[in-house]
Amino acid sequence: MDLQSKSVDNVQILTLSGRFDALTAPLVQEWLEQTLSPEHCRIVIDLKAVSFVDSTALATLVSGMKRARQLEGDLCLCGLQPPVRMVFELTRLDQAFEIFLNEEDAIRALTP
């Protein structure tokens, strides 16, 4: 898995590529722990290049979303490919997360 991060309008963006599973979730968890703070509590996870997610990946995202909301921010997702979107729909997590088509729409939604 490849992780790339950047900041746009005080929104932290993490772009992932490859498989997001039990082997790679700790990298994302570590990034979230290092990034989330009262000053950086608006997060976009871009999954456009992710081909697979498992339950550990989903738990990592839910944990990050809860932490962001505790800090009065939010974590949203964008760019879900059909196989990944299907996992979110089957687990009904598509109703828990705000999911956007692209990074620009997600940033706009998180920018006050």
N, C-alpha and C positions, 0 to 999 in steps of 0.2 A: 504494500500500500504506500502511496505517496501522499504526503500532507503539505499543503501550501497555505500560508496565512498572510492576511493583509488587513488593513484598516481603511474604511471609507466612511467619512462623516461620523466618526466615533462609533461605528459598527464594526465589530470584529468578524472577519470572514475566514472560515476554514474550508478549503476545497480539498476533497478527498478523491482518490482514484484507486481502482482495483477492488479487492474484496474487503468488506468491513465486517469482520467476524471476531471470534474469541481471541485469535492471535494478534489482531491489529487494534482491537478496541482499547487496550491499555494505552496506546499512543494517543488516541483521541481523548481518553479520560485525563491523561497527564496534561495535554494541551488545555483542556477545559479548566482544570484545577489551577494551572499557571495563569490563565487569561482572565477568568471570571473574578471581578472585583467590583466594588461600588462604582468605580469610574468606567469599567468595561463590562457592562452587564447586558449589552445587546449583541447577540450572536446570530450569525447566519452560517449554517452548515450546507455547503454546496455539494450535492451528491450526483451531479450530472455524469461523472465518470466512474461511479460505483456500480458494479455489476451484480453484487450480492450483499445482503445483510442477514445476520442471524440474530438470535435472541439476546446475545451479549451486546451486540451493536445497538439494538433497540433499547436495552436497559441503560447503556451509556448515554444515549440521547435523552432519555426520560430523566435521568439523573441530572444532566446538564441543564435541561429545561427547568426542572424544579429549583436548582441552585440559582439560575438566572432570575427566576421569578421572585425568589426570596430576596434578591438584591434589587427588586423593583425594575427588572429588565425583562427580557424574553429571549428565547432561542427559537428560531424558525428554520425551516428547511427549504431548499429549492432544487430544481433540476432532477427530480426523481425519474429514473428510467422505468418503463413498464414493469419489469420483474420486481424492482424494489418497491414501486408504488403498490403492487399487488400485496406484498408482505404487510405494508402499512394498512391497507384496506382490510385484509384478513384479520389482523390483530386489532383493528379499529383505532389504531394510533393516528390515522389520518384525521380523526376527530379531535385528538388532543393537541396536535401540532398545527401551526399555520404552515401551509405548504404552498410555495410559489413556483411559477414556471421557470423564473430566472432570477439571477442574483440582483439585478436592478430593481425588480419589483419587491423583493424581500428587504433590500436596504431602504427603499422608500417607505415601506410599512413600519420599519423600526426607527425611522428618523423623525424626531418631533417637529 
